[in-house]
């Protein structure tokens, strides 16, 4: 038997021994936001007495399309007998090959929203070729932390405009998306239906696709929305053509003409910040008060109160304050007149008051 043939037998025997005695396991990222660095949390276990050189390769597949979107290769590492917990820092520098434009656009390292399969191979560095010592595949999902949130028309609101402008907040965080766009769906609700039954079962009276803005004006070329009817609407968020998430379903109605003839819709949201207790007096056009409030606290409920100059309460609106931007649309009735000054106020979760005074023009 030649020395070259004997050496080949020894190499293959050594490789077979390592393969039989080496395993790789992965600590999969939780559903939600996923950064590429989180994919490199692995555990290597070796029962072999010999130490060896190896590297880890990851292939990321989009489950929907079946296409490889990313390949990552670690720096060489040494495998010893025992268990070794490794992370991104231990395996760096990582060499990436981007097969998907969506992933290459994510400069901050976040993986776009979607369902993925990650396949890991532990490759030993042999004398003349690579040897697969262990392999494993996992699935993971990237989801937004919050779905799109509807702003206006508010839920159960009675509005003046028969051609309203719809407003919403995008799903967060927006850096998870390479091409965020929206579908808007508007339909009529029957008295015996829930809002969700109406949006699922009824023929849409307005349905637009692939919108890139976070607002959409109901077009004047469409039939005017009618009084005496209840309408429901929803926003569906997509990344390219892939479904991301959808909003709640809200309903609203159109006020009768005699109650809106002197009302001029207002489209300016007046900002109240956490660090500012009181905003000065503002003048609004018509009887629609639009408030924006940025909260840095966990979600809580509060009472939005409007009182007159004597301190007498006129209206109380119960609202949930969410972390981040909050938009409130308050429909003011006929009890409000142009010759008076009113105060809007509420308390945050720390019982700190915020507010502003306003008059109607």
C-alpha positions, 0 to 999 in steps of 0.5 A: 500500500502506497504512502499516499493511499495510506495518508488518504485513508487516515484523513478520511478516517479522521474526518469520519471520526470528527463528523460522528463526534461533533454537533452544532445547535442554534439558539434561534432568535425570537419572533419580532425584530431580527438582526443578522448578528443574532443568527450567529448564536450557536453551540458546538459540542465535540467528543473527539480528542483531537482539535481541528480547524473549522468555520461556520457557514449560514445560508438564509432562505426565504420560505415564500420564494425558496430562494437563497437571500444571504450567505455568511461565512465565519472566520476560522475557529478551533474545535476542542473536546467539550462544549463551546458557546459562540456568538457574532463576536467569536465568529467575526469577521463575517463575510456576507454574500447578498443574494437579495437586494432587500437584504443588501439595503438593510445597512443597519443589519436588520432582516426584512419582514418575512418567514425564513429558513437558516441552514448552518454547516460546520465545515472542517478544514482538511488537507485538501478540501472542506469536510462537513462536520455537522449541519442543522436548519432552523426556521424563524419569522421577522415581524413588526413590533406593531401593525399599522395604526389608524388615526382618522376617521376615528373609531365610531366617529361622526365626521363632517366630510363626505370626501374624508382624508384617511390617515394612519401610522406605519407599522414599526419599526419602519427600517424592517421594510425595503418597500413598505406600501399599503392597501386601503379597504372601505366598505359599508356595514349592515346593522346586523354585522360586526366591523370585522364581518363587514370588512370580510364579507361586503363588496368594497366601495373603495379599494386602493393598492400599493399606496406609499403615503400614510394618508389617502384622500377619498376621491371626488370622482367616487360617490359621496359618502352618505349620511345614515350609513355606517362605514368601516375601513382597514389598512393592510401593510405590505413589503413589496407584494408580501403581506406584513400586517393589518390594522384594526377595523374602525367604523365611522358615520357621516353627520347630517348636513344641518349639523355641519353647514357651519363647520370647516374641516381642520387638518392641522394636528396640534402637538403637545409634548411630554416636556411641555405642560401647557400650549398657548391658545390656538384657533381652530377652523370648524369644530374638529380638534386634532391633537398629537401627543408623543408618549415615552411610557408604556400604554395607559388610559386617560380622560381627555377633558374639555372645559370652559373658561369657568372650569366647567367640564363640557366633554370627556373622551376616554382614550388609550395612550400608546407608546410613541405617537398618538393622534386624537380627533375630537368632534366638537358639537353644537354646544361649542360657540365662537365667542368663548375660550375652551381648555383641553387637558389630560393627565399622563401616567405620572399624573402630570397635566398637559393641555392647551386652550383654544377658540373656534373661528 
